[in-house]
Amino acid sequence: MMFAKSIALCFVASAIAFGQADTGRPGTVFFVEGAVFLQDAVVTIDPDQLPEVRNAQRLRTDQGNAELLFAMGSFIRLGADSEIEMVEAGLTSATVRLHRGAMIVEAFRVWGGNSLKVLVDDHQIAVTDPGEIRVEIAEGAQPSVEVLKGSVTVTTADKDYKVKKKQSAALAAEGVQTAKIKALTADALTSWHEQRAKTVLAETPKNQRRKGGASAYDDGEKPFGLGDLPDRSQAGL
C-alpha cells in the first residue's frame, strides 16, 4: 500500500509538470487516506489505473481524505465526512458541486475566469486567480468560502461578489458578506492540505519547481514546469 501511494505521488508531480492527459485528467484521484468512496465503491490507488471521478459521479469520504485533480494545474483536497459531485470536466476547466463537508482548492494555474467552478446550493464560486480557497458546508451554519491567496467571484441571485485574498464570505440567499481572515480555518483538513502540498513539492524534481515553491502563485512562471497546453479547438478537445 505504501509503495502504491509513493507511485501515486510521482503521478501527481508528472501530471502537473508535463500535462499528460493519460495521468492527469480532471477528476483523477491521486491520493486517499482512510475510507473514501467513488459512487459506492471503495477507492484504492492502483498506479496502473488511477480512479477517475467522471461527470455526474460522486466522491465521498467517511473518516478519510482524498486528493484529486480539479483541472490541469489545480487540486481539490477533500476533508472527512465530505462529498463532491463532478458536474462537468474538460482538460483545463471543471465544475464540481460540494454536497456536504469541506474542500480546499489549490490552483497553480487558472485557464480563464470561469474555468474552475464550485457549486454550493444556489451559489456559484468561480476561481478567478491562482491561490488557495476553502469551501465548506458546516452543519448549522451558512455555507462559506475562505480565500487565503488569489480571489474568487461568487454569483448569487444573478449578482456577482468578489472575495479577495485573506477574506472569507458567508453565502446567504440574500447576498454575500465578506470579512478579513489571517489564515484558513485551522482544523484537520487544513493541516492535511498543508502537509500534502509539502509532500507534492518534495516529490517534484528540483529542476521542475517554480521559484518560490508551493507558496508562489501566478508570477509569470510556469508552475512545476507546466508548459502551455494547446488551444482546445486546435487540439480537438
N, C-alpha and C positions, 0 to 999 in steps of 0.2 A: 504493500500500500504506500509506504514512504517512497519507494522507487517511482511508482506511478505519479505521485504528487510532484517529485522532482522533475520528471519528464514534462509534466504539465506546466511547471514554471518556465521551462525552456520554450514551450509553445507560446506562452504569454509574451515573452520577450521577442520571439521571432515574428509573431503576428503584428506587433507594433513596429518592429524595426523594418520589416520587409513588406508588410501589407499583403501577405499571402492569403488569397481568398479561401484556400482549402483548409487553412488552420486558423483563420480569423474571420469567420462570418459573424455578423451581428447576431447575438443570441447564443454564441458558443460559450459553454460553461467550462472555464479553465480550472477552477479550484473549488472544492467544497470541504467543509468541516461539519461533522455531526449529521443529523438527519435532514436531508434535502430531497425534494420530490419534483419530478417533471411529470405533469399530469398526476397520475397515481403511482408512477414507477419510481423506485429509489434511484437516485443519481449516483453513479460511480464514475470515476475518472479513468477512462481507457485511453492511453496516449495514441493508440492507433485509430480511434474513432471517438473524438470528444463529443459529449452530448450537446445538442443544439435546441434552443427554445424557438420553435417556429411560430409563424403567425397564428394567433388565436389560442396558443398553448400557454399554460401557466406553470410557473416555477414557484415552489413554496418551501419554506423552512419550518422545522419544528424547533428543537434546541440545536440549531446549526446556523451556518453561514454559507453564502455562495458568492462567487465572483464570476461575472460573465462580461463578454464584450458587448457594449451598447451599440456603437458603430465604430468604424476603423479610427483608432486614436482615442477611444474613451472606454471606461469601465463602469459597470454597476457593481456595487458591493451591497449585498442584501443581508439585513440583520436577522436575528432569531425571530420566530413567530411572525414571519412576513410572507407576502405573496404578491407577485407581479404577473402581468399578462403581456405577451408580445402582441401589440396591435398591428404594427407594420414595420418591416425592416428592409432596408436596402444596403448597399455597400457602405455608403457614407452617411446614412440617415436611419433613424429608428424612432418609433413611438412605443412607449410602454405605459401600462396602467398599473398604478400601485393600488392594490385592493385592501391591504392591511399591513401594519408594521412600519418598517423604516428602511430606507436605502440611501446610499451615498453614491453620487456620480463623481468620478474623477475624469475630467476631459482634458486631454493634452492638445487636441485639435477639434475645432468645430467647423464643419464644412457648410457654413451658411447659417443664417439666423434662425431657421426653423428646422434644422437637420436633426436635432436631439430634443425630443419632447417627452414629458412625463404628464400623464393624466391622473388627476385626483378628484373624484366626484365630478363636479361640473367645471373644474378648473383645468386649464392647460398651462403647463410650465415649460417654456422654451429656453433651453440653454443657449445663450447668445454669445458667450465668450468662454474660452478655456478656463478651468478652475475646479473648485471643489464645492459641491452642492449636496445638501442633505434634505430629503423629503420624508415626512413622517405623518402617519395617521395614528395618533395616540388615543387610547380608549378614554372617553370622557372629555376630550379636548378637540378643538378645531384642528383640521389638517394644517401643516406648517411647512415652510421651506426656509432653509438657512443657507446663506451664501458666504463661505469663508473667503473664496477667491473667485474672480470672474463676475458674471452677472446673469440674471435670468429675466425673462418677461413673463408675467403671469396674466393670463387672459381669463376674465370672469365677467359673465353677462355682457359680452361684447366690448368690454373695456380692458385696456392694457395697463399694467402696473409694472414698473421697473424695480427690481430688487437688486441692489448693488453689493459690491464687496463689503464684507463684515456687516451685513444686515440680515435680519430674519423677517418673516411675514406670516401672519395668521391668515389662513384662507377662509374667509367668510362669504356667505352668499351675497351680502350687500357690498362687498368690496374687500380690499386688501390694505392692511395697516402694517407699516414697517417699524422695526426697532433696531438699535445697534447691538452687535454682538462682538465678542473678542475671539471666540473660538466656536467650533461645532459643539453641540451637546455632548458632554462628557459621559459616555456610557460604554457598554461592551462593544457595540457596533463601531463607534468612533475609534476605540483602541485597536480593534481588529483591522479596520481600514488603514490606520496609520502603520501598523505592522506589515500588512500586505504590501503597501506602497514601498516600504523599505526593502522588502524581500524581492519584489519585482525589479527594483532598481539594482539590487545586488546581483541578480541573475542576468542583467543586461550587460553584455561586453562593454568595457570602458570606451572603446572607440565608437560605440553606437549611442552613447549617452549624450543628451543635450547639456549645454553648460548650465550649471545651477542645480542639476539633479532633479529629484522628483518634485521639488517645491517651485520650480520655474515653469512658467506657462508662456503663452504666445508672445515671444520676444523676437520673432523673426527667424528663429532657427527651427529646424525640423526635430520634433520630439523623438528621441531614441533612434535617430537616423531615418525616420519615416519620410520617404520621398513623396512628391505629389502624385496622387492617384490619377489615372486617366479620366478624361471627361466621360460622364456616364453615357452620353449619346454616342460618342466615338467608340466606347468600349462595348457597346451593345448591351448595356446593363439595364 
